[in-house]
Amino acid sequence: MARTPRILVIGGDAAEALEVLYPYFSLLEEGWTVHIAAPKKEKFHTVVHDFEPGWDTYTEKPGYLWQADLTFDEVRPEEYDGLVIPGGRLPEYIRLYPKVQEIVKHFMHEGKPVAAICHAPLVLLAAAPDRLRGRKMTSYIAVKPDVVNAGAEWQDKEVVVDGNLVTSRAWPDNPAWMREFKKLVREYVEKH
């Protein structure tokens, strides 16, 4: 690889802790530059989603506080080689930020590697639905109707790779998700 990859991770309150921190440390371990952007350049609250007896859906508990490196408005997407979008409840509200939509559109339209997990396809659907029609994807099961309604083919697999897009269902799929994302980033950096 001719240069060190630069990766942008989307962060903010209610991001699933394991879907922020696992990629962050895994990508740092490669020796890559990793920045986390959030609505504000301050510590944000991650959450832990888990399944407990007696509940029909997942529960949510407080996770770690984590410092954002920069705000969404400070991001220059052209400076990054890959984008990681975690799940949790974070995607529900960040998809409304015009700058987040601009960032996602840049990565999707330029064909740069994008890793989206759990509820993160909600951000992709809001920002670049034209880039998802006919694509193969996965997500948390509750997001399946949104993915299908956007014209993508939803698959129940730990990881689905389609072009520049790597999607996974939830944090238990982190190893496969990051393995495939790293492959795409290496290929992208070698070509550019």
C-alpha positions as CSV (number, residue, x, y, z in Angstrom):
1,M,0.0,0.0,0.0
2,A,1.5,3.3,-1.1
3,R,-0.1,5.5,1.6
4,T,-1.8,5.1,4.9
5,P,-5.6,4.9,4.6
6,R,-7.7,7.5,6.3
7,I,-11.0,6.3,7.7
8,L,-14.0,8.4,8.9
9,V,-16.3,6.9,11.6
10,I,-19.7,8.5,12.2
11,G,-20.4,8.9,15.9
12,G,-22.9,10.6,18.2
13,D,-25.3,9.9,21.0
14,A,-27.0,6.5,21.0
15,A,-24.4,4.8,18.7
16,E,-24.0,1.1,19.5
17,A,-20.8,1.0,21.6
18,L,-19.4,-2.2,20.0
19,E,-20.2,-0.9,16.5
20,V,-18.1,2.3,17.1
21,L,-15.3,0.9,19.2
22,Y,-14.6,-2.4,17.5
23,P,-14.0,-0.8,14.1
24,Y,-12.1,2.1,15.7
25,F,-9.6,-0.1,17.4
26,S,-9.5,-2.7,14.6
27,L,-8.6,0.0,12.0
28,L,-6.1,1.7,14.3
29,E,-4.4,-1.7,14.8
30,E,-3.8,-1.7,11.0
31,G,-1.8,1.5,11.5
32,W,-4.5,3.6,9.7
33,T,-5.7,7.1,10.5
34,V,-9.1,7.0,12.0
35,H,-11.3,10.0,12.9
36,I,-14.7,10.0,14.6
37,A,-17.1,12.7,13.6
38,A,-20.2,13.6,15.6
39,P,-22.7,16.5,15.8
40,K,-20.4,18.2,18.4
41,K,-16.7,17.9,19.1
42,E,-17.3,16.6,22.6
43,K,-17.8,13.3,24.4
44,F,-20.9,11.4,23.1
45,H,-22.8,8.7,24.8
46,T,-22.7,5.2,23.3
47,V,-25.3,2.6,24.1
48,V,-25.4,-1.2,24.6
49,H,-28.2,-3.1,23.0
50,D,-28.8,-6.6,24.3
51,F,-31.5,-9.2,24.5
52,E,-33.0,-10.1,27.8
53,P,-35.5,-12.7,29.0
54,G,-39.1,-11.3,29.0
55,W,-38.5,-8.7,26.3
56,D,-39.8,-8.9,22.8
57,T,-37.1,-6.6,21.5
58,Y,-33.7,-5.5,22.5
59,T,-33.0,-3.4,25.6
60,E,-30.7,-0.4,25.8
61,K,-28.2,0.4,28.5
62,P,-25.6,3.2,28.8
63,G,-22.3,2.5,27.1
64,Y,-19.0,4.3,27.1
65,L,-18.5,8.0,26.7
66,W,-16.3,8.6,23.6
67,Q,-14.6,11.8,22.4
68,A,-15.4,13.0,18.8
69,D,-12.4,14.1,16.9
70,L,-14.3,16.6,14.8
71,T,-17.9,17.8,14.0
72,F,-19.8,16.7,10.9
73,D,-19.4,20.3,9.6
74,E,-15.6,20.0,9.9
75,V,-15.5,16.8,7.8
76,R,-13.9,17.1,4.3
77,P,-15.0,13.7,2.8
78,E,-12.5,13.9,0.0
79,E,-9.7,13.5,2.5
80,Y,-10.9,10.0,3.5
81,D,-10.7,6.6,1.9
82,G,-13.5,4.8,3.8
83,L,-16.6,5.5,5.8
84,V,-17.9,3.5,8.8
85,I,-21.5,4.0,9.9
86,P,-22.5,2.2,13.2
87,G,-26.0,1.3,14.3
88,G,-27.9,1.8,17.5
89,R,-30.4,4.6,17.6
90,L,-27.8,7.0,16.1
91,P,-28.9,6.5,12.5
92,E,-32.5,7.6,13.3
93,Y,-31.4,11.2,13.9
94,I,-28.1,11.7,12.1
95,R,-29.8,10.9,8.8
96,L,-31.5,14.2,9.1
97,Y,-28.3,16.2,9.2
98,P,-27.6,17.7,5.7
99,K,-23.8,17.4,6.3
100,V,-24.1,13.7,7.0
101,Q,-26.1,13.3,3.8
102,E,-23.4,15.2,1.9
103,I,-20.7,13.0,3.4
104,V,-22.5,9.7,2.6
105,K,-23.4,10.9,-0.9
106,H,-19.7,11.7,-1.5
107,F,-18.6,8.1,-0.5
108,M,-21.4,6.4,-2.4
109,H,-21.1,8.5,-5.6
110,E,-17.2,8.2,-5.6
111,G,-17.4,4.4,-5.0
112,K,-15.3,4.7,-1.9
113,P,-15.6,1.8,0.7
114,V,-18.6,2.2,3.0
115,A,-19.3,-0.1,6.0
116,A,-22.8,0.1,7.4
117,I,-24.1,-2.1,10.2
118,C,-27.4,-2.8,12.1
119,H,-29.6,0.4,11.7
120,A,-27.0,2.2,9.6
121,P,-28.7,1.5,6.3
122,L,-31.3,4.1,7.4
123,V,-28.6,6.7,6.8
124,L,-27.7,5.3,3.4
125,L,-31.4,5.2,2.4
126,A,-31.8,8.9,3.4
127,A,-28.7,10.1,1.7
128,A,-28.2,8.0,-1.4
129,P,-31.2,5.8,-2.2
130,D,-30.3,5.9,-5.9
131,R,-27.1,4.0,-5.1
132,L,-28.9,1.2,-3.3
133,R,-31.5,0.0,-5.8
134,G,-30.7,-3.4,-7.1
135,R,-27.8,-3.8,-4.5
136,K,-27.5,-6.8,-2.1
137,M,-27.5,-5.7,1.5
138,T,-28.1,-6.8,5.1
139,S,-29.1,-5.0,8.2
140,Y,-30.7,-5.5,11.6
141,I,-34.0,-7.4,10.9
142,A,-36.1,-4.4,11.9
143,V,-34.6,-2.4,9.0
144,K,-35.3,-5.1,6.4
145,P,-38.6,-3.4,5.2
146,D,-36.8,-0.1,4.6
147,V,-34.0,-1.8,2.6
148,V,-36.5,-3.8,0.5
149,N,-38.7,-0.8,-0.1
150,A,-35.7,1.1,-1.4
151,G,-35.3,-1.6,-4.0
152,A,-32.3,-3.4,-2.5
153,E,-32.1,-7.2,-2.0
154,W,-32.0,-7.9,1.7
155,Q,-30.0,-11.0,2.8
156,D,-29.8,-12.6,6.2
157,K,-26.0,-13.1,6.3
158,E,-23.3,-11.9,8.7
159,V,-21.8,-9.8,6.0
160,V,-22.8,-8.8,2.5
161,V,-20.4,-7.1,0.1
162,D,-21.8,-5.5,-3.0
163,G,-19.3,-3.2,-4.9
164,N,-18.1,-0.5,-2.4
165,L,-20.7,-1.4,0.2
166,V,-20.2,-3.7,3.2
167,T,-23.2,-4.4,5.4
168,S,-23.7,-6.5,8.5
169,R,-26.7,-7.3,10.8
170,A,-25.4,-6.3,14.2
171,W,-22.3,-6.3,16.5
172,P,-21.9,-10.1,16.7
173,D,-20.9,-9.8,13.0
174,N,-18.2,-7.2,13.6
175,P,-15.2,-9.5,12.7
176,A,-16.7,-10.4,9.3
177,W,-17.8,-6.8,8.7
178,M,-14.4,-5.3,9.4
179,R,-12.5,-8.1,7.6
180,E,-14.4,-7.3,4.3
181,F,-14.2,-3.5,4.8
182,K,-10.4,-3.6,5.2
183,K,-10.1,-5.6,2.0
184,L,-12.1,-3.0,0.1
185,V,-10.1,-0.1,1.6
186,R,-6.8,-1.8,0.7
187,E,-8.0,-2.3,-2.9
188,Y,-9.2,1.3,-3.1
189,V,-6.0,2.8,-1.8
190,E,-3.9,0.7,-4.2
191,K,-5.9,2.0,-7.1
192,H,-5.9,5.6,-6.0
